[in-house]
Amino acid sequence: MIESILLQSGLTKIAGVDEAGRGACAGPLVVAAVMLKDITTEKLAQVRDSKELKPSKREELYEVIVEQALDYSIIEIPASEIDAIGLHKANLEGMRRAINALEIEPEYVLTDGYQISGLRSESLAIWKGDQVAISISAASILAKVYRDRIMVKLDDDYPGYNFAEHKGYVTRAHERSLIELGVTTIHRKSYANIQALINK
């Protein structure tokens, strides 16, 4: 755990930040920031990169992480904003907003993959951080579960698209729905596959 080095330096308020939905072509980008009370507690022993966990386990750990959080925040970047400023910029902006939304100011921030400028706290970008930093892993679970819940709700608002199943990612079933039913307001119109359908 990379946080161990920070703890040895006397830093205890360590925030991890991660996103969910970067590769989807529909729905929001969701970014979570979390500071854990005690990263060494046995209660967090099963926390790891959300992609390595089954949905039921992610749901279970979501509640554990919230309970074990000193502070956390979850923010949404809608498809319209992603289209307006671009995915990468939206991702960075989402991380910045999530960190700034924390009520307790972190002493140190760990981000997954990308350095965030303009923070009051010192920070470190870690390649594949959700695999080596428990704070980032916890943030990845919060973001993933929160976003999945959004997509399940959107399934009711947009019948026929099966958002509850594919969560807005590009699948054959999703592509068939787009061809049959068209592009919705929650699709990211700057994405190549959506652009191709609009331009047909």
C-alpha positions in Angstrom: 0.0 0.0 0.0 1.5 3.3 -1.1 -0.3 5.1 1.7 2.0 3.4 4.2 4.9 5.7 3.2 2.6 8.7 3.8 1.5 7.4 7.1 5.1 7.0 8.2 5.6 10.6 7.4 2.8 11.6 9.7 0.2 12.3 7.1 -3.2 10.7 8.0 -5.8 12.7 5.9 -5.1 11.0 2.6 -7.6 11.3 -0.2 -7.9 8.9 -3.1 -9.7 9.8 -6.3 -11.0 7.8 -9.2 -13.6 7.8 -11.9 -16.1 5.4 -13.6 -17.7 5.7 -17.0 -14.7 7.0 -19.0 -15.1 4.4 -21.7 -18.9 4.6 -21.9 -20.7 6.4 -24.8 -23.8 7.2 -22.8 -24.4 8.5 -19.3 -22.3 10.6 -17.0 -18.7 10.4 -16.0 -18.7 9.8 -12.2 -15.8 10.8 -10.0 -15.4 9.9 -6.3 -12.9 11.2 -3.7 -12.6 9.4 -0.3 -10.5 9.8 2.8 -10.5 6.7 5.0 -10.4 6.8 8.8 -8.0 3.8 9.0 -6.6 2.2 5.9 -5.2 -0.7 7.9 -8.6 -1.8 9.3 -9.6 -5.4 8.6 -13.0 -4.1 7.5 -11.4 -2.8 4.3 -9.3 -5.9 3.6 -11.4 -6.9 0.5 -11.2 -3.4 -1.1 -9.5 -3.5 -4.4 -9.9 -2.1 -8.0 -13.6 -2.1 -8.7 -13.0 -3.9 -12.0 -11.8 -7.0 -10.1 -15.0 -7.3 -8.1 -18.4 -8.7 -8.9 -21.3 -6.3 -8.7 -22.7 -7.8 -5.5 -19.3 -7.4 -3.8 -19.0 -3.8 -5.0 -22.4 -3.0 -3.5 -21.4 -4.6 -0.2 -18.1 -2.8 -0.1 -19.7 0.5 -1.0 -21.6 0.5 2.3 -18.4 -0.5 4.2 -16.4 2.3 2.6 -19.0 4.9 3.3 -19.0 3.7 6.9 -15.2 3.8 7.1 -14.8 7.1 5.4 -13.6 10.2 7.3 -15.1 12.1 4.4 -16.1 11.4 0.8 -17.7 13.1 -2.2 -19.2 11.9 -5.5 -19.8 14.1 -8.5 -21.3 13.7 -11.9 -20.1 15.1 -15.3 -23.0 14.9 -17.7 -22.7 13.8 -21.3 -23.3 17.4 -22.5 -20.3 18.7 -20.6 -18.1 15.9 -21.8 -19.1 16.9 -25.4 -18.4 20.6 -24.7 -14.9 20.3 -23.1 -13.7 16.8 -24.2 -13.3 13.6 -22.2 -9.8 14.1 -20.8 -10.5 17.7 -19.6 -13.9 16.5 -18.1 -12.0 13.7 -16.3 -9.5 16.2 -14.8 -12.2 18.7 -13.9 -14.3 15.9 -12.3 -11.4 14.9 -10.1 -10.7 18.5 -9.1 -14.4 19.0 -8.2 -14.6 15.8 -6.2 -11.5 16.8 -4.2 -12.8 20.4 -3.6 -16.2 19.0 -2.5 -14.6 17.3 0.5 -15.6 19.0 3.7 -12.3 18.0 5.3 -9.2 19.3 3.5 -6.9 16.4 2.7 -3.2 16.6 3.6 -2.3 14.6 0.5 -4.2 13.5 -2.6 -3.6 10.3 -4.6 -5.1 10.2 -8.1 -5.4 7.4 -10.6 -3.2 8.1 -13.6 -3.5 11.8 -14.0 -1.9 14.8 -12.2 -4.5 17.4 -11.1 -3.4 21.0 -11.1 -4.7 23.8 -8.9 -5.1 21.8 -5.7 -4.4 23.2 -2.3 -3.0 19.9 -1.1 0.1 18.1 -2.3 -0.8 15.3 -4.7 0.7 12.3 -6.6 -0.6 10.7 -9.8 -0.1 6.9 -9.7 -0.2 4.7 -12.8 -2.8 2.0 -12.2 -3.3 3.6 -8.8 -6.5 1.6 -8.1 -4.3 -1.5 -7.9 -1.7 -0.2 -5.4 -3.5 2.5 -3.3 -6.4 1.4 -1.1 -7.8 5.0 -1.1 -7.9 5.0 -4.9 -9.5 1.5 -4.9 -12.1 2.7 -2.5 -12.9 5.7 -4.6 -13.1 3.4 -7.7 -15.8 1.3 -5.9 -17.8 4.4 -4.8 -17.7 5.8 -8.4 -18.6 2.5 -10.1 -21.5 1.6 -7.8 -22.9 5.1 -7.9 -22.7 5.3 -11.7 -24.2 1.8 -12.1 -27.2 2.9 -10.0 -27.6 5.9 -12.2 -27.6 3.8 -15.3 -30.2 1.4 -13.8 -32.5 4.3 -13.2 -31.9 5.6 -16.7 -33.0 2.3 -18.0 -36.6 3.2 -16.9 -36.3 6.6 -18.5 -35.1 5.2 -21.9 -36.8 1.9 -22.4 -35.3 -0.3 -25.1 -31.7 0.7 -24.6 -30.9 -1.8 -21.8 -28.8 0.7 -19.9 -29.2 -1.5 -16.7 -27.3 -4.2 -18.5 -24.5 -2.6 -20.4 -24.3 0.7 -18.3 -23.8 2.8 -21.4 -20.7 1.1 -22.7 -20.3 0.1 -26.3 -21.7 -3.4 -26.8 -23.4 -5.1 -29.8 -26.8 -4.9 -28.0 -26.3 -1.1 -27.3 -25.3 -0.5 -30.9 -28.4 -2.4 -32.1 -30.6 -0.2 -29.8 -28.9 3.0 -31.2 -29.6 1.9 -34.8 -33.3 1.0 -34.0 -34.2 3.8 -31.6 -31.7 6.6 -32.3 -29.4 8.7 -30.2 -30.7 10.1 -26.9 -29.8 13.2 -24.9 -27.6 11.1 -22.6 -25.4 9.8 -25.4 -22.0 11.5 -25.8 -22.3 13.1 -29.2 -18.6 13.8 -29.5 -17.8 10.0 -29.5 -17.0 8.6 -32.9 -19.6 5.8 -32.9 -22.4 8.3 -31.9 -21.1 10.9 -34.4 -21.3 8.3 -37.2 -24.9 7.6 -36.4 -25.8 11.3 -36.2 -24.1 11.9 -39.6 -25.9 9.1 -41.4 
